[in-house]
Amino acid sequence: MSTLSRLAQATPTQERLLVIYTGGTIGMQQADNGLTPGGNFAQRMAKALSQLPVVQQQLLPAYDVISYANLIDSSTATPLNWQQLADDITSRLTEYRGFVILHGTDTLSWSAASLAYQLQGIDRPVVLTGAMLPLEAPNSDGLNNIHGALRFAATAELQEVAIYFANRLMRGVRAVKHHSSALTAFSTPCYPLLGERVGDDFGYYPSRGLALQQRGAPRFELADYQGLSQGEVVRIALWPGMAAWQLDAWLSDPRVKGAVLQLWGAGNLPNDPALLNLLASASGEGKLLAAISLCPEGSVHMGAYAAGQGLTDAGVLSGDAMTPEATFTKLVHLLAQPIGFDVQRQRFLTSLVGER
């Protein structure tokens, strides 16, 4: 562990933040064969923050930094990586006032959604961020994102998992990466911002946060997990002409325990009884099936059209306006716990962390 922030050695641990560097573009450096993960990130981060105006440096909270020995390639992250992050936070939960996770952008919103479920009821901030350009690259967004993440992670009123990116603080379980290269790559299409930077000010909107919305909810307790790492949850997006045998190839595999079904519009399915029969059979076998829309915004309303009326009867659960990330990671979260099928279904239909 490295302690490098201003006056950190004189600051009690409980008043510091913990920064967890997991990998990603933000920490990469240029090599002869292209960008590669760079070392000594704590020192590089401290050097970058020293470039801020003195007034901004004085407002930075004290922090410690830990770096993963085996940096995670964001595009190859798995549910086991999400569980590792949750374990690393909970093992230090009482030692720090908040947490910042530096992560690759490809699956940043997936990790944020999973952590939101695993850390349900947490009473301090967990803020994920990354960058579209390496920290030392010209015009990098890395310094700005780290700066904002540190400031919001020191906001005691923020008591949930959030993403800070491009001056915006977003609910982690509502966020998506909507652009492959823009500096404003992340958004929350179905929920307003939790906070934002305007000029030199960092403003948090408490009326939109879980601390107020879920007042009186059970306090945090790490879920009893049986890690899922063999593809037990699948994601199936419909396409024109999809045949029943193709859906069967996914759902009949005994290793599959759950599926995210992305349907057309408000929850439409092709007019093929064989498809509904397959869904009903899979649900009857105890597989957790959830439907969301292929549209990037809006909600499913199963049964609003004749083409979707049989979905509920087949046992398919409505994901309302949940993001693919929130839906997938919620299925993983529920299926990884030693709870019954009926309880899993009931909890999926319940808003646990403001995801629906």
Steps between C-alpha positions, in 0.01 A plus 500: 500500500616852421396808694574801286234765551555836661550461877381138478751378758350742752142400419335209685415212269128538570514850347671384180370354177625176352581507128502156336679493165379198301637582153359655185596772255549759774816326618645399165824635356635511147743222406660396172214259430222737609327576828578262785413498873737727691640455848560740790148633465483651848800723429367592156160588644659722767708677235191562288303639793789735580422674170165622634472861617618538859147577623371175349791303645419633845144370469607147411427239767780287637519160335687172481559308178511128438568350157406152390802282432319350201329790328155425359445541129158663505383306194576167671349581841281227652257469791793372706676834450185675624498279806869571563432874492213465745715292734785751485263782593318318779822377659597867546155649541549638851850629425408759235238768449456420131642312204611584146540220246706571188378267228508444124204656324382203293333328795510778758120528510469121542732504802315797646164324466628180659660689789175690558321169567781342698543809719129564547447719807855640509527821701787668314596590144644259246589691181628334183679687227748450219608686189476489126865608472801398713578726795816648346361532146445849352152630579428196719177489694669290768596778742158663485324168566728405791461846652122487487482143625712592804286801578171309481640199686557737792133604500346330803144548371579275203426149622497279193707383204541773239695579184675833448590582143534823303377726782192286571417278797269214403328216685714198425213261445334739252804580287597380154795562273328654199801608294816309413740795491342828616623649827134513608470125448260428788142600567196395704215491247222431751614696807625853569852579614590452866736796482723697268794733480424857402813711480702425811197385700393138551129483576319191631120476473391310813134470400609266218720280717433169669585635844171694492297269278570187703501649847433224751612221262716220643864588552770346289591135538712326236294236321585132539630432150566185303705653220366464146784482250394251232253705298193396699315819394460575129383803307277442197397781268221427254546543126260474207447138401624353824406132508392293797797263464737793540342607830493136608875474443548759772234412753507120488865487607496372860783737593279804436324623814368836381457717193454864406256517208515821298169534320368741242333825603289474812556126530402333175581147394458339155161335454636148537343278769814288504699792642256547788501128567877504528491792743231333710700177507820677609319695771331181618846345539593777743689727263470870576387684185474879481388720211610851409470703183749517216435874497764700692226696677151410615344208684355162413124462554443133439151439373449849359501335156360163402849385402616525860198386697628150564829604658367539854314170476827341390666620822708779349568785744471864395818703529304824451752766386808335648823515303654181358780539756259533792287208381789263434686575822179473704440150365860410585457651846182305573613171350829511690316497832364190678136611479197331347361559151187677623710736713727570205199592286353722770829682558551553130167683482598712804712811471804416714731795424296737286549298184134505395 
